[in-house]
């Protein structure tokens, strides 16, 4: 999570309008859902990788760290789809027989896995190039209620507080040899988890007090550092995505 936020704040596309980045990556994801051929999925996946690694200059280690868990989940699900259970030898056989699915099912499972990886790559590309604050500001300008966006930001901040308190406690325990041996490590982990909630609530109260003394009136405001989205550029991007969708349908 920290690597994703760091990449979103430091990539080359940081100052590009969030609307353009959302249109590019979400549009490519929709094109992937429309495309019915292998070539279209591979082309879209390569395009997303080129945009993230080449145009936005996101570090490959950040992309790998963000993609390893969803990619593993997708691969595990694809492997399960390639396995079939059947009854061989008639009713006298007690229990199912595990086997490999037929060629059509193997092809369908592999294509579903490829499409899933492509769609997840689009979402990861958006997350690695656009901070959450920029996305919330974008949807606020499109009519999202401020209370919902402020609640989302507060929950996001609470998550950061939990991670900060957890890492601080782990470093303090490690400095006092609290992780020497399995027994001490289990006891230290239990004490850390027991004291984590009070620490987080205390930090949250401090944050609330800090907002109050700074004149918080019920609305969180952020200084925007991104350029303004040009309607002409959005129209060109939308037209390109429409052509890409038409080409994907034709290839499929």
N, C-alpha and C positions, 0 to 999 in steps of 0.2 A: 504493500500500500504506500509506503514511504517512497519507494522507487518510482511508482506511477506518478505520484504528486510531484516529485522532483523533476521527472522527465517532462511533465506537463508545464512546469514553470520555466524550464530552461531550454526547451527545444527551439528550433529555428522558426517554427510557425507560431510562436507564443503571441506575437502581436497581430497575427492575421485574425479577421473577424470570426467569431465563434459560429456564426450562421453559415459561413462558407464551409468551414471544416465539418460542421454537422451535416450540411447538404452533401458534401463529397462522400463521407464515410457511410452515412445512413442510406444515401442513394445507391452506393455500390452494394450495400447489403441487400437492398430491395432488388437490384439487378441480379444478384446471386440467387435470390429466391425465385426469380422469374426464369433464369437460365436453366435449361434442361439438359445441356450437354457437358461432357467432361472438359472440353476445350474452354468453354466460357468460365467455368469455375476456376480452372488453373490460371487463366489470364487475369481474372479479377483478383485472385490471391497474390499473384506476382505484382500486380499494380498497387495493391495495398502495401505490400512490403517495400516497393520502390518509393512510395509516398512517405512512409514512416521512416525508413532508414536513409533514403536518399534526399528527399525534399525537406523533411522536417529535421533530419539529422539526429534522430533518437538513437541512443547508444544501443548496440545489439544486446548487451547484457540486460538492459532494462526491458527490452522487448521479450527476451527469453524468460526473464523472471515473471513477467506479467502473463505469459502465454503457457507456461509449463503446466499449471494446474488445470485450466480448462482443456488444453490439448490432451492431457492424460485422461481426463474424464471422457472426452469424445472418443479417444482411441479405445478405452475400455468398453464403452457402449457399443462401438462398432464391432469389436471382437465378440461381444455377446450376441449381436445380431447374426454373426456368421456361424453360430452354433445352433443346431437343431436337435430336438428330442423326438424320437419316434419309437414305435413298438414293432420290434422285429420278431418273426417266428410265430406270430399268432397269439391268442389269449393266454397260452401256457407260460409265456415269458412274464416273470414278476419284475416289474420296474421298467422304466424307459431306457432306451439306448441313446447315448450321446454320440452325435456325428457332425460332420461338416455339411453345411447347407449346400444346396445345388448352385449351379453357375449363375442362374438368374438372381437368386437371393444374395449371393456373394457380391455380384455387381451392384445390386440395389443398396446393400449395406455399405459398400465402399463409397458409392456416390453420395449417400446420405452423410457419411463421415466427412468427406471432402467439402460438401456444402456447409456443414456445421462449422468446420474449421475456417472456412472463408468468411462466414457471417461473424464468427467470434473475432476473427482478425480485424474486421471492420470496426467492431465495437472497441477492441483494444486500441486500435489506431486513434479513434476519437478520444479515448481516455488518456492516451499518452501525449496527445498534442493539445488538449483543451482542459484547463483547470475547472473544477466544479463551480467555482464562483462565476466564471465566464458563462458556463452553461445556464446557471440560475439567472444571471442577468439577462441572458438572451430570452429565456422563456418568460421572464417577468415583462419584458418589452412586448411579448406576444400575447399577454393577457393573463399570465398565471397570478393567482392571488399572492400578495406579499407575505401573508401569514404562512403559507405553505412553503415558500422558498426560505423564509427565515427559520422555520422549524427544521428544514432539511440541513441548513447550515449549522444550526445548533447541534443537531445530532452528529454531523460530520466532525464538529469540534469536540464533542464528547468522546468520539472514537479516538481522536488524537490524544486526548487527556488520558484515556485508559492505556493506550500504548506507551505514553510517556511515563506514567506511574509504574507500569509493569516493567519497563526497561530499567528505570531508576532503582526499583526494588531488587531486580535480578543482579544488577551491578553491585549494589550494597551487600547482598548476600554472598556473592562470589568473592568480594574483597575480604569478607570475614570467614572464608572457607566453609560457607554454608552449603556448597555443592560437592564437598569431598565425601564420596561414598553415596550409595543408593539410599541408605537410611536418612542421612542428613538432607539429601536432595529432596526426598519425599516430604520430610517435615518442613523444610524451607519453602517448598512449593505450596504446601497447605497454609502456612502462615502468611505467605505473600497473597494468596487468593483471599484469605480471610480479611486481610487489611486493605485489599484493593478497592472495594466499594466505598468505605469511609474516605479514603484518600481522594477518589474521583469526585465524590460528592463535595468534599471540602474545596477542591480546585474549581468545581463548577460554581459553588457559591462565591468564590473569589472572582471568577469571571463575571458573574452576575453583578457583583458590587462594582467591578471595574466599568461595566457598561453603564451602570446607574450614575456614577460620578462623572461620566463623559457625556451626559445628557441623552441617554438612550430614550427614544420616544416611541418604541415599538417597531422600528424599521431599521434593518441592517443595511448600511450603505458601503459600497466599495469603490475605490478609485479605479476607473477603467483604464487599462493600458493598451487595449486593442484598437485597431482601426475600425472605422465605420463600414459596415457592409454596403457595397454599391449595388443597387438594384440591377444594373446592366450586367455586372459580373455574376450575380446570382442567376440571372436569366440565361447567360451563356453556359454556366455549369449545369443548370437544369436541362437545357437543350442537349448538352453532351451526354448526360445520363439517359435521357430519352432515346437518343441514338444508340447508346450502348445497350439499353434494354431491347431495342428492336433488333440489333445485331445478334444479341444472345438468343433471342427467340428464333431468329432465322437460322443460326448455326445449330441450335438444338433440333 
